[in-house]
Amino acid sequence: MNTSFFIAKRLIRAGGQAESNTISGTRPIVQIAIAGIALGLAVMIISMAIVTGFQKEITDKVVNFGSDIVITEYSNLNAIEPQPVSKAQDFYPSLTEIEGIRHIQVFATKAGIIKTDEEIEGVVVKGVGGDFDWSFFKKHLIQGEIFTTSDSSRSKNILISEIISKKLKLGVGDRMEVFFIQDEKQRARIFDVTGIYKTGLAEYDERYVITDLTHIQRLNGWDDDQVAGFEVFVDDFSRLEELSDVVYYSIGTELFSATVKELQPQMFDWLDLQDMNVRVIIILMLIVAGFNMISALLIMIIERVYMIGTLKSLGMNDGKIQSIFIYQALYLTGVGLFWGNLVGISLCLIQQHFGIITLPEESYYVKVVPINLELIHILLLNSGTLFFCFLMLLVPSMVVSRIQPLKAIRFS
């Protein structure tokens, strides 16, 4: 084995220094093989980073606009006009003491109609309390500021989306009138626009406005301790199913819990389909890289027939001679992996920091192509490519066993 590695090392050095015409002749083929591996790995890294980045960005938006888990009555799921639930629950707010549960907050929703002098628009008014986590809306606020709520006083402030702002020609500081239907009677409330947000999720931006929870309670005739339900956030989205079971068994039998995946199945099914695209790209790139190395190895073997014949005549067995060419091919694969990592990671970092490639947000929900570089993904792609190329190299290396020493020396 040491002898095979030594000979392979000498061949590699000879190839790099062009000490023989034979090696010079293989150089273009070798360079093409290296370029194929480098290009394939770079494409795989970029594809993985873009797809996982896209999935992460959309998931974060969908989850943080609502929550990871919703606790309410079963009939209230996806209902705009929900039935009241008592806020005095054993799990509120002690549910956050469970490892993995980050936050819990109350909410209520009610259908309304915004009316201005020129336009009207149907909306869902979401009421939030003093425990509401504003971090997501602070991140996506484009004008104005976030308002604060408390359990002791009622705020007339309201947060609207950029889409609604443009449709109704409303800006920060404007007053707007919202009409509600309760018990077949029309009721109106005046709100002050304090901020305008934009998440890029048109399904939400076109519908939701955010205001004080007490307005929903008064309009519905609820008590101060009655809400539509509870929104629960987890630390790690990959543990959602596990923590959902924990929450389900913690809330008793009178209430029901559902995950965001269960409430928005179409969105997450669509995101899961992106994984198939990555799998197809990875398989195609591995096949291209593998056949490139097979071609290069076969040419190296053919052009080294005389050397193979000589080594066999000196008593070296087929296995050791095969390992010479496998070592050499794996070295070339390593060179291709180095350049593939350099190109792929560099392009990802450039996009991540400068956002050069943009997207129409109304179609893709994001302004720029998102990048999510994970070390584990890079390591798996590198090790997978190296292992696949190694397996593909075993077949052409067996050609060595068919070469007869006498014919090889005469052929040369």
C-alpha positions as CSV (number, residue, x, y, z in Angstrom):
1,M,0.0,0.0,0.0
2,N,2.8,2.4,0.8
3,T,4.5,1.5,-2.5
4,S,1.3,2.2,-4.4
5,F,0.9,5.6,-2.6
6,F,4.5,6.5,-3.4
7,I,4.2,5.7,-7.1
8,A,0.9,7.6,-7.3
9,K,2.5,10.6,-5.7
10,R,5.4,10.5,-8.2
11,L,2.9,10.3,-11.0
12,I,1.0,13.3,-9.7
13,R,4.1,15.4,-9.4
14,A,5.1,14.3,-12.9
15,G,1.7,15.4,-14.2
16,G,2.0,18.8,-12.5
17,Q,5.5,19.4,-13.9
18,A,4.8,18.0,-17.4
19,E,7.9,15.8,-17.3
20,S,6.7,13.4,-20.0
21,N,4.7,13.7,-23.1
22,T,2.3,11.1,-21.9
23,I,1.3,13.1,-18.9
24,S,1.1,16.3,-21.0
25,G,-1.3,14.5,-23.3
26,T,-3.6,13.6,-20.4
27,R,-3.5,17.1,-18.9
28,P,-6.6,18.5,-20.8
29,I,-8.7,15.5,-19.9
30,V,-7.6,15.7,-16.3
31,Q,-8.3,19.4,-16.2
32,I,-11.8,18.8,-17.6
33,A,-12.5,16.2,-15.0
34,I,-11.3,18.5,-12.2
35,A,-13.5,21.3,-13.6
36,G,-16.5,19.0,-13.8
37,I,-16.2,18.0,-10.1
38,A,-15.6,21.6,-9.1
39,L,-18.6,22.9,-11.1
40,G,-20.8,20.1,-9.8
41,L,-19.9,20.7,-6.1
42,A,-20.3,24.4,-6.5
43,V,-23.8,24.0,-8.0
44,M,-24.7,21.5,-5.2
45,I,-23.6,23.9,-2.5
46,I,-25.4,26.9,-4.1
47,S,-28.6,24.9,-4.7
48,M,-28.6,23.6,-1.1
49,A,-28.0,27.0,0.3
50,I,-30.7,28.7,-1.8
51,V,-33.4,26.1,-1.2
52,T,-32.8,25.8,2.5
53,G,-32.5,29.6,2.8
54,F,-35.8,30.0,0.9
55,Q,-37.5,27.4,3.1
56,K,-36.1,29.0,6.3
57,E,-37.1,32.5,5.3
58,I,-40.7,31.6,4.3
59,T,-41.1,29.4,7.4
60,D,-39.9,32.2,9.7
61,K,-42.4,34.6,8.1
62,V,-45.4,32.2,8.3
63,V,-44.6,31.1,11.8
64,N,-43.8,34.5,13.3
65,F,-46.8,36.2,11.7
66,G,-48.9,33.7,13.7
67,S,-47.2,31.1,15.8
68,D,-45.8,27.6,15.8
69,I,-48.7,26.1,17.8
70,V,-52.2,27.5,18.3
71,I,-54.3,26.6,21.4
72,T,-58.0,27.2,21.2
73,E,-61.4,25.5,21.0
74,Y,-61.6,23.0,18.1
75,S,-64.3,25.1,16.4
76,N,-62.1,28.2,16.5
77,L,-59.3,26.8,14.2
78,N,-59.1,29.1,11.2
79,A,-62.2,30.9,12.4
80,I,-62.3,34.7,11.9
81,E,-65.2,35.0,14.5
82,P,-64.1,32.6,17.2
83,Q,-65.8,31.6,20.4
84,P,-64.3,33.0,23.7
85,V,-61.8,31.0,25.7
86,S,-60.9,31.8,29.3
87,K,-57.4,33.2,29.8
88,A,-57.3,31.7,33.3
89,Q,-55.7,28.4,32.3
90,D,-53.2,26.3,34.3
91,F,-50.7,26.3,31.4
92,Y,-50.7,30.1,30.9
93,P,-48.1,31.4,31.2
94,S,-46.3,28.4,32.9
95,L,-46.1,26.6,29.6
96,T,-42.9,28.4,28.9
97,E,-41.2,26.5,31.7
98,I,-41.2,23.4,29.4
99,E,-37.9,23.1,27.6
100,G,-38.2,24.1,24.0
101,I,-41.2,26.5,24.5
102,R,-40.0,30.0,24.0
103,H,-43.1,32.2,24.4
104,I,-46.9,32.1,24.8
105,Q,-49.3,34.9,24.1
106,V,-53.1,35.6,23.8
107,F,-54.9,36.8,20.8
108,A,-58.4,37.4,19.2
109,T,-59.6,38.1,15.7
110,K,-62.7,39.7,14.2
111,A,-63.8,40.6,10.7
112,G,-64.0,44.3,9.9
113,I,-64.4,46.7,7.0
114,I,-62.1,49.7,6.7
115,K,-63.8,52.7,5.1
116,T,-62.3,55.9,3.8
117,D,-63.8,58.7,1.7
118,E,-62.9,56.8,-1.6
119,E,-62.4,53.2,-0.8
120,I,-63.5,50.3,1.4
121,E,-61.5,47.1,2.3
122,G,-62.4,44.0,4.2
123,V,-59.8,43.0,6.8
124,V,-59.2,40.7,9.7
125,V,-58.5,42.7,12.9
126,K,-56.2,40.8,15.1
127,G,-56.2,41.9,18.8
128,V,-53.0,41.5,20.8
129,G,-52.3,41.9,24.5
130,G,-49.5,43.1,26.7
131,D,-47.7,39.8,26.3
132,F,-47.4,40.1,22.5
133,D,-43.9,39.6,21.0
134,W,-43.4,42.5,18.6
135,S,-39.9,41.4,17.4
136,F,-41.2,40.1,14.0
137,F,-43.2,43.2,13.2
138,K,-40.3,45.4,14.3
139,K,-38.2,43.7,11.7
140,H,-40.7,44.2,9.0
141,L,-41.8,47.7,9.9
142,I,-41.3,50.1,7.0
143,Q,-42.9,53.3,8.4
144,G,-43.9,54.6,11.8
145,E,-43.5,52.7,15.0
146,I,-44.9,49.8,17.1
147,F,-47.5,50.7,19.6
148,T,-47.7,49.2,23.1
149,T,-50.6,47.6,24.8
150,S,-51.5,47.0,28.5
151,D,-54.2,45.2,30.4
152,S,-55.2,48.3,32.3
153,S,-55.9,50.7,29.3
154,R,-57.2,50.5,25.8
155,S,-55.1,51.7,22.9
156,K,-56.6,53.2,19.7
157,N,-53.5,52.6,17.7
158,I,-53.4,50.2,14.8
159,L,-50.8,48.6,12.6
160,I,-51.6,48.1,8.9
161,S,-49.7,46.6,5.9
162,E,-48.2,48.4,3.0
163,I,-50.7,46.8,0.7
164,I,-53.7,48.1,2.7
165,S,-52.0,51.5,3.1
166,K,-51.6,51.9,-0.7
167,K,-55.1,50.7,-1.5
168,L,-56.8,53.0,1.0
169,K,-54.2,55.8,0.7
170,L,-53.5,55.8,4.4
171,G,-50.3,56.9,6.1
172,V,-48.7,57.0,9.5
173,G,-50.7,59.5,11.7
174,D,-53.9,59.1,9.7
175,R,-57.2,58.2,11.4
176,M,-59.3,55.5,9.9
177,E,-62.8,54.1,10.6
178,V,-63.4,50.4,10.9
179,F,-66.9,48.9,10.8
180,F,-67.8,45.7,12.6
181,I,-71.0,43.6,12.6
182,Q,-72.1,42.3,16.0
183,D,-75.5,40.8,16.7
184,E,-76.7,42.0,13.3
185,K,-75.8,45.6,14.3
186,Q,-73.1,47.7,12.7
187,R,-70.5,49.2,15.0
188,A,-67.7,51.6,14.2
189,R,-64.3,52.2,15.8
190,I,-61.8,55.0,15.1
191,F,-58.1,54.0,15.0
192,D,-54.9,55.9,14.6
193,V,-52.4,54.4,12.2
194,T,-49.0,54.3,14.0
195,G,-47.1,52.0,11.7
196,I,-47.0,50.2,8.4
197,Y,-45.5,46.8,7.9
198,K,-44.5,44.6,5.0
199,T,-43.8,40.9,5.3
200,G,-44.0,40.0,1.6
201,L,-46.6,37.4,2.3
202,A,-49.5,38.8,0.3
203,E,-52.0,36.3,1.9
204,Y,-51.4,38.0,5.3
205,D,-50.5,41.5,4.2
206,E,-53.8,41.9,2.3
207,R,-55.9,40.8,5.2
208,Y,-54.5,41.5,8.7
209,V,-54.3,44.7,10.8
210,I,-53.1,44.6,14.4
211,T,-54.6,46.5,17.3
212,D,-55.4,46.2,21.0
213,L,-57.1,43.1,22.2
214,T,-59.6,45.0,24.3
215,H,-61.4,46.3,21.2
216,I,-62.2,42.7,20.2
217,Q,-63.3,41.9,23.7
218,R,-65.6,44.9,23.9
219,L,-67.1,44.4,20.5
220,N,-67.8,40.7,21.2
221,G,-69.1,41.4,24.7
222,W,-66.4,39.3,26.2
223,D,-65.0,39.6,29.7
224,D,-61.5,40.9,30.3
225,D,-60.2,37.4,30.9
226,Q,-61.7,36.0,27.6
227,V,-59.7,35.6,24.4
228,A,-59.9,33.6,21.2
229,G,-56.9,31.4,22.1
230,F,-53.2,31.2,22.7
231,E,-50.2,31.3,20.4
232,V,-47.1,29.3,21.3
233,F,-43.6,29.7,19.9
234,V,-40.9,27.0,20.1
235,D,-37.1,27.5,20.1
236,D,-36.3,24.8,17.4
237,F,-38.8,24.4,14.5
238,S,-37.4,20.9,13.8
239,R,-38.8,19.8,17.2
240,L,-42.3,21.1,16.3
241,E,-44.0,17.7,16.2
242,E,-42.4,16.6,19.4
243,L,-43.3,19.8,21.3
244,S,-46.8,19.8,19.8
245,D,-47.5,16.5,21.5
246,V,-46.2,17.9,24.8
247,V,-48.4,21.0,24.5
248,Y,-51.4,18.8,23.5
249,Y,-51.2,16.7,26.7
250,S,-50.5,19.9,28.8
251,I,-53.7,21.8,28.0
252,G,-56.3,19.3,29.1
253,T,-59.3,18.0,27.2
254,E,-61.4,21.2,26.9
255,L,-59.0,22.8,24.4
256,F,-57.3,21.7,21.2
257,S,-53.9,22.5,19.8
258,A,-52.7,22.6,16.2
259,T,-49.3,23.3,14.6
260,V,-48.7,25.8,11.8
261,K,-48.1,22.9,9.4
262,E,-51.6,21.6,10.1
263,L,-53.2,25.1,9.7
264,Q,-51.2,25.9,6.6
265,P,-50.7,22.5,4.8
266,Q,-50.5,24.0,1.3
267,M,-47.7,26.3,2.2
268,F,-45.5,23.7,3.8
269,D,-46.3,21.1,1.1
270,W,-45.1,23.6,-1.4
271,L,-41.9,24.2,0.6
272,D,-41.3,20.4,0.9
273,L,-41.5,20.1,-2.9
274,Q,-38.3,22.2,-3.1
275,D,-36.4,19.3,-1.5
276,M,-37.1,17.2,-4.6
277,N,-35.4,19.8,-6.8
278,V,-32.3,19.7,-4.7
279,R,-32.2,15.9,-4.8
280,V,-32.5,15.9,-8.6
281,I,-29.7,18.5,-8.9
282,I,-27.4,16.6,-6.5
283,I,-27.9,13.3,-8.3
284,L,-27.3,14.8,-11.7
285,M,-24.1,16.6,-10.5
286,L,-22.8,13.4,-8.9
287,I,-23.3,11.4,-12.1
288,V,-21.5,14.1,-14.1
289,A,-18.6,14.2,-11.6
290,G,-18.4,10.4,-11.5
291,F,-18.3,9.9,-15.3
292,N,-15.7,12.7,-15.6
293,M,-13.4,10.9,-13.2
294,I,-14.1,7.5,-14.9
295,S,-13.1,9.0,-18.3
296,A,-10.0,10.6,-16.8
297,L,-9.0,7.4,-15.0
298,L,-9.4,5.2,-18.1
299,I,-7.2,7.6,-20.2
300,M,-4.6,7.6,-17.5
301,I,-4.6,3.8,-17.4
302,I,-4.4,3.5,-21.2
303,E,-1.5,5.9,-21.4
304,R,0.3,4.1,-18.6
305,V,0.0,0.6,-20.2
306,Y,3.8,0.2,-20.4
307,M,4.3,1.2,-16.7
308,I,1.6,-1.3,-15.7
309,G,3.2,-4.1,-17.7
310,T,6.6,-3.3,-16.2
311,L,5.2,-3.3,-12.6
312,K,3.5,-6.6,-13.2
313,S,6.7,-8.1,-14.6
314,L,8.4,-7.0,-11.5
315,G,5.9,-8.9,-9.4
316,M,3.4,-6.2,-8.3
317,N,-0.1,-7.6,-8.1
318,D,-3.2,-6.1,-9.7
319,G,-4.7,-4.8,-6.4
320,K,-1.6,-2.6,-5.7
321,I,-1.5,-1.3,-9.3
322,Q,-5.2,-0.5,-9.2
323,S,-4.7,1.5,-5.9
324,I,-2.0,3.6,-7.7
325,F,-4.6,4.9,-10.1
326,I,-7.3,5.2,-7.5
327,Y,-4.9,7.3,-5.3
328,Q,-4.2,9.5,-8.3
329,A,-7.8,9.9,-9.2
330,L,-8.8,10.7,-5.6
331,Y,-6.1,13.3,-5.5
332,L,-7.6,14.9,-8.6
333,T,-11.1,14.6,-7.0
334,G,-9.7,16.4,-3.9
335,V,-8.4,19.3,-6.1
336,G,-11.9,19.5,-7.8
337,L,-13.5,19.6,-4.3
338,F,-11.2,22.4,-3.2
339,W,-12.1,24.6,-6.1
340,G,-15.8,23.7,-5.9
341,N,-15.9,24.7,-2.3
342,L,-14.0,27.9,-3.0
343,V,-16.3,28.9,-5.8
344,G,-19.6,27.7,-4.3
345,I,-19.1,29.2,-0.8
346,S,-17.7,32.5,-2.2
347,L,-20.7,33.0,-4.4
348,C,-23.1,32.2,-1.5
349,L,-21.3,34.6,0.8
350,I,-21.4,37.4,-1.8
351,Q,-25.1,36.9,-2.3
352,Q,-25.7,36.7,1.5
353,H,-24.0,39.9,2.3
354,F,-24.8,42.0,-0.8
355,G,-28.1,40.6,-2.1
356,I,-27.0,41.0,-5.7
357,I,-29.7,38.6,-7.2
358,T,-33.2,40.0,-6.5
359,L,-36.6,38.4,-6.8
360,P,-40.2,39.8,-7.3
361,E,-41.5,39.7,-3.8
362,E,-45.1,39.3,-4.8
363,S,-44.3,36.0,-6.4
364,Y,-41.5,34.6,-4.2
365,Y,-42.3,36.2,-0.8
366,V,-38.7,37.5,-0.6
367,K,-36.9,40.5,-2.1
368,V,-33.5,38.8,-2.7
369,V,-32.4,35.2,-3.2
370,P,-32.0,33.9,0.4
371,I,-28.9,32.0,1.4
372,N,-28.5,29.5,4.3
373,L,-25.0,28.2,4.6
374,E,-24.7,25.3,7.0
375,L,-21.4,23.6,7.8
376,I,-23.1,20.2,8.0
377,H,-24.5,20.5,4.5
378,I,-21.1,21.4,3.1
379,L,-19.4,18.5,4.9
380,L,-22.1,16.0,3.7
381,L,-21.9,17.2,0.1
382,N,-18.1,16.9,0.1
383,S,-18.0,13.5,1.7
384,G,-20.8,12.3,-0.5
385,T,-19.1,13.4,-3.7
386,L,-15.8,11.9,-2.6
387,F,-17.4,8.6,-1.7
388,F,-19.5,8.4,-4.9
389,C,-16.5,9.2,-7.1
390,F,-14.5,6.5,-5.2
391,L,-17.2,3.9,-5.9
392,M,-17.3,4.9,-9.6
393,L,-13.5,4.6,-9.9
394,L,-13.5,1.0,-8.8
395,V,-15.0,-0.3,-12.1
396,P,-12.5,1.3,-14.5
397,S,-9.5,0.5,-12.2
398,M,-10.3,-3.2,-12.8
399,V,-9.1,-2.7,-16.4
400,V,-5.6,-3.1,-14.9
401,S,-6.2,-6.8,-14.2
402,R,-6.9,-7.4,-17.9
403,I,-3.5,-6.0,-19.0
404,Q,-0.9,-8.7,-19.7
405,P,2.7,-7.7,-19.0
406,L,4.3,-9.0,-22.2
407,K,1.6,-7.5,-24.5
408,A,1.8,-4.2,-22.6
409,I,5.6,-3.9,-23.0
410,R,5.4,-4.8,-26.7
411,F,2.4,-2.4,-27.2
412,S,4.5,0.5,-25.8
